[in-house]
Amino acid sequence: MNTVEVREPKYRMVADHLTALLEELGEGVPIPTERELAGRFAVSRVTVRQAVQELLVAGRLRRQGRGTVVAGPKVVQRLVLGSYTEGLAAQGRRPGRRLVSAERVPATAELAAELGIAEGDEVIVLERVLLADGNPVGLEDTRMPAARFPRLLAEFDPETSLYAYVRATGVEYETATERIETVLAAPREAMLLETNPAAPMLLLNRLSYDPEGRPIERVRSLYRGDRFSFVTTLRPEVPPVS
């Protein structure tokens, strides 16, 4: 039987060499120029560019001004029904949020069905940039029934944990359904997240419920794939009792 030899693309080999170089340089240190790297690895600048792009997508490098520097480790968040603030703080990272907008709007038919309210009822919309150590890593859009949280816009500090505020009002989170997919950011989203619109994103859509099964909020969270990852613990599914 004839076998076909598959050669690793040149840019992948350059990416491997670059990865080793990053360990020597350390976080925040600029990498050599394309011209310098092309000479060091005896390849074209196009090949170097491909290798750098692969490491940017992987989160090993990040753009800074007009240059490229070694990136720090990704934020690793557990997939749990809990607070973003508490999750980052537990890792020794500095969580933060930057308010983009806070307003009341009438619910569409689709949103009303999800939140268990009537079409046209007011919902509170909070859009915030999620920060880790001062760097934007996510964009969060939260929609909640205004009648259930009538003083939220007056009382809540948008730079703090909404999860903690909701619990302080006496509402407990019990369950949530969540869907995760990969997408590309819209130009406005990429601008808010200070990233390239062509960079991959992780999109999470969550609907949270209280112990009585009443919807609390619908959250759309967009995370930079180069700066954020998720981890969870899987257990065997218990078969139904017949």
Summary of the structure (lengths in Angstrom):
residues: 242
radius of gyration: 22.1
end to end distance: 51.8
largest distance: 74.2
contacts: 655
relative contact order: 0.13
helix: 28%
strand: 33%
